[in-house]
Amino acid sequence: MKIEYVYQSTEQLRNADALTLQAPPQRVTLALNGCPVDDQGFCPLETFKKGDQRGGEIM
């Protein structure tokens, strides 16, 4: 499981820029407390589910 927030930058919004491969959206990978990730940034789904049931916090 990996949670990424994908968004237009304020400059892209202000300029009404089209998102393209040359001008992609911004991206931030969010981390969940108690959900260690592998070398590709993924947390095992079962570990994620346990954290979700305990009210895990996203950082």
VENDACOR-V179979 format. One record per residue. N is the residue number from 1. SS is DSSP state (hx for helix, st for strand, lp for the rest). PHI is phi in degrees with one decimal (* if undefined). PSI is psi in radians with two decimals (999 if undefined). Layout:
N,SS,PHI,PSI ; N,SS,PHI,PSI
//
This chain:
1,lp,*,2.34 ; 2,lp,-140.1,2.34 ; 3,st,-112.0,2.08 ; 4,st,-121.5,2.41 ; 5,st,-102.1,2.03 ; 6,st,-112.1,2.25 ; 7,st,-153.6,2.78 ; 8,lp,-80.2,2.45 ; 9,lp,-70.8,2.85 ; 10,hx,-61.5,-0.62 ; 11,hx,-66.0,-0.75 ; 12,hx,-62.3,-0.70 ; 13,hx,-66.3,-0.83 ; 14,hx,-60.3,-0.71 ; 15,lp,-88.2,-0.02 ; 16,lp,54.1,0.68 ; 17,lp,-69.1,2.43 ; 18,lp,-76.2,2.46 ; 19,lp,-83.3,2.21 ; 20,lp,-137.2,3.11 ; 21,lp,-64.7,-0.54 ; 22,lp,-80.9,-0.43 ; 23,lp,-130.8,1.26 ; 24,lp,-76.6,2.89 ; 25,lp,-69.4,2.87 ; 26,st,-77.9,2.78 ; 27,st,-147.7,2.35 ; 28,st,-131.4,2.28 ; 29,st,-91.1,2.18 ; 30,st,-90.2,2.55 ; 31,lp,-109.9,2.54 ; 32,st,-111.5,2.18 ; 33,lp,-55.1,2.35 ; 34,lp,78.0,0.24 ; 35,lp,-128.1,1.46 ; 36,lp,-63.7,2.57 ; 37,lp,-109.8,2.73 ; 38,lp,-85.6,-3.01 ; 39,lp,-67.2,-0.23 ; 40,lp,-101.0,0.07 ; 41,lp,86.7,0.25 ; 42,lp,-99.8,2.44 ; 43,lp,-101.8,2.36 ; 44,lp,-56.3,2.41 ; 45,hx,-57.6,-0.73 ; 46,hx,-63.0,-0.69 ; 47,hx,-65.7,-0.73 ; 48,hx,-60.5,-0.78 ; 49,hx,-61.2,-0.69 ; 50,hx,-63.2,-0.76 ; 51,hx,-65.1,-0.65 ; 52,hx,-65.2,-0.68 ; 53,hx,-69.0,-0.49 ; 54,lp,-88.4,0.03 ; 55,lp,78.3,0.74 ; 56,lp,-56.4,2.64 ; 57,lp,-103.7,2.39 ; 58,st,-92.7,2.33 ; 59,lp,-108.3,999
//
